[in-house]
């Protein structure tokens, strides 16, 4: 990362005059999201598996000719 890119990031993160507070807030939000994913991992995997299963079964029975009037 070049010095110019670092300065752009610093300016973005410290925009409102909050010295480092925005960075801490972003890190806390990321930590909470990771904790939620870990906590609900099985539920999320089951949901995604079900959706992908539905897509694959519906995809085999799709007939584009039936959509033409």
N, C-alpha and C positions, 0 to 999 in steps of 0.2 A: 504494500500500500504506500503510495507516495505521500509526501508531506501535504500536498494540495488536497488529496482525498481525505486525509486525517483532519485537516482544518475544516473541510466541508461537513464531516461527521460531527465534529465538536460544535460547530455553529448550529447544526440541526438539533443536537441533543441539548444544548444550552440556550435555546432560542428565547425563552421567556425570562431569562435572567436567573433562573433557578440553577444554582451551581451543583450540577450532578443529580439533582432530585429526579429529573426525567429519566435518567439512566436507571436509577433504583426502581422507579415505578415500572419501567419496561421489564426489568429483570424479575420483579415480583409477579407481574402478570404472566410471564413465561413460566415461572416456577409453579404458579397455580394451575396453569393449563397442563403442564407435564404431570402434576399430581392428579388432576382429574382424569387424564388419559390412563395413568397407571391404575387408578382406583376402578375405573369402568372399562378396563381393557377387554374383559370377556364379553361384556354387553356390546361394546363397539364392534368386536370381531364377529359376534353372532349376527348383528345387524347388517354389516357389510357382506358377510357370507350369504345371508338370506337374499339381499338385493341382487348380488351377482348371480345367485342361483336362479332367481326369477328372470333376470335378463337373459341368461343362457337358455332357459326352457322356452321363453317367449320368442327368442330369436330363431329357434328351430322351426316354429310353427308360423312364422311370418310369411305371408304370400302377398307380394306387391301387386299382383294382378287383381286381387280382390279389392284393392283401393281405387281402381280405375272405374269410372262410371260407365 
